[in-house]
Amino acid sequence: MRKSLLVFMSLVATFSILAACSNTAKEEKTESTALPTINERIQNETKEVMEQSKLVKDTAITVDQKKKVISLNVTASSETNSDYAEVIGLNFAKTLAIGASTEKENNLHKPENDSLGALYSFYDLNITVKQENGKVLAKGKKTTTETKITWERAQ
């Protein structure tokens, strides 16, 4: 399981570095009220990256532009515990934000070590990580006015 987590974390780090190198100028949040685009290509690429981990069995992304909410759902392997579930959820959110920041019309800054990036200042975020048997390991929530995800773990 440690090897799977290490491979997963390496993939996320690699994509973070690639995204950071693709545009060295820090982009700021746009002044317009238009919501950033999270098209099908961005969603599919994000899911592909996440599903390369042996700990992740399936993923789903729902974007509700009317309610301004992004919901991320992960089905994790039965070996995944609550600690790993939070890491998986956080990486899922950052990977989607990196994808959204690559769209020039979005004009978003990318996630950094201590930041989720600008995407979630436009959308509220809900994350659910559950095992294949349906047991919820962790739920995360973040509103547009918060800077961090608040986690609720399974007992």
N, C-alpha and C positions, 0 to 999 in steps of 0.2 A: 504494500500500500504506500509506503514511503517513496518507492521508486515511481509509482504512478503520480504521486503528488509532485515529485521533483520534475518529472517530464512535463506535467501540466504547468507548473510555475515557470519552467524554462520557456515554454511556448508563449505564455503571456508576456514574459520579459522580452522575448525576441520581438514580438509584435509591437510592444511599447517602444522599444528602441527604434524599430523601423519607422514607426509613425512619427517619433520625435525627429528623426533624421530627415524625413520627407519635407519638413517645413521648419526651418530654424527660427523664423520670426514668430514670436508669440502672438497668437491671434486673440483679439478681445471679442466679447459678446457683442453681437450686432445691436444697434440702437432701435431697429425696426421692431414692430410687434409680431412680425411673421414668425411662426414656429419653425424650428429647424426641420429639415427633411430627413426622414429615416426610411429610405426607400427599400424595396425588396432586396436589392443587391446588398445593401449594408446589413440587413437582417440575416440574409443567407450566409454571408461571409462571417459574420459574428457567430452564428450557430455552428458553422464548420470548424472554426477555431476552438470553440468550447467543447465540441463533441470529439475532438482528438484526444482528450483526456480519458484514461480508462475509468476514472471515477464518475464521468458524466455519461449517462445512457441516452438522454434526450433533452432537448431544450425547446422553448417556445417564447416568442416575443410578441406582445400585443401593444400597439400604439393607438391610444384613443385621443385623437386631436381635439375633439369637442371638450372632453373632460381634462385634457392636458395631463394624461397619465400614461406612463410606460410600465407594463407589467412583464417581468422576467420570471419564467418558470423553468426549473431544472429538475429532471429526474436523475438522481444519483444512484450509484451502485449500492448494494447492501453493505459494503465495507465502509461507507462514508459515515463519519460521525458529525456532531454539531459543529465542532471546531473547523473541520474541513468544509462543511456546508457554508459557513460564513465566508471563507476564503473563495470558494467557488462562486458564490453570489456576488461578492465584491469584484472579482475578476470579470464576471459576465457584464456587470454594469460598466466597468472601465473599457472593456473590449468594444461594447456597443458605442460608447462615447468617442472612442478613437475612430471608429468607422464613420460616425456622423461628422467628426471634425475634419475628415478628409474631403468632404464636399465643400468646394470653395464658396458656394452660395450660402452655406450655413454660417460661415465666418465665426467659428467656435474655437476656443482654445482647448487643447487636449488635456486629458487627465495627467496628473503628476503624482508623485509619491503621496502627498498630503491632500490631494484634490481629486474630485471625480470629473473635473472639466466643466465646461459651461452648459452642456446639454441639459443637465438636471436643474438648471436655474430657469428653464422653460417648462419642464415637465416634472410632475411628481413621479416618484419611483416606488414600485412595489416589487419585492423579490420573494419567491417561494422556492425553497430547496427541499425536495422530499425524496425518500427512497423508492425503489421500484414497487415495494409493497404498499405504498401510499402514506407511510408514516412521514409526517412533516418534521424535518430536522431543524429548520430555521426559517424565519420570516423577517425580512428587512423592509423598512419604510423610510422614505425621505421626501420631505416637501421641498418646494422650490426655494423656500426661505431658510432651510437648514443646510449645513455644510457637510454633515455626516449621516450615514445610514444608522438608524436605530434598529437593533436586532432583538428578536424574541426567539429564544431557543426552546426546542422540545425538551421535556423533562424526562 
